[in-house]
């Protein structure tokens, strides 16, 4: 699947840049809350250092932001 590839590559880029995959938020904004006209994955790390506003904008599994789970097997 293309979404699985997107998620896999997002994690690999994060790891390659020294990001902490244990402190990560992955997800997509749902229309009409997306600001660009194409699908793109948000890869945010470290989640623990996000501002109050960012925590609201990227709040997992809300009606404006859909989180992605990582299969760590």
Helices and strands as residue ranges (DSSP letters): H 2-16, E 24-29, E 42-45, G 47-49, H 52-57, E 65-67
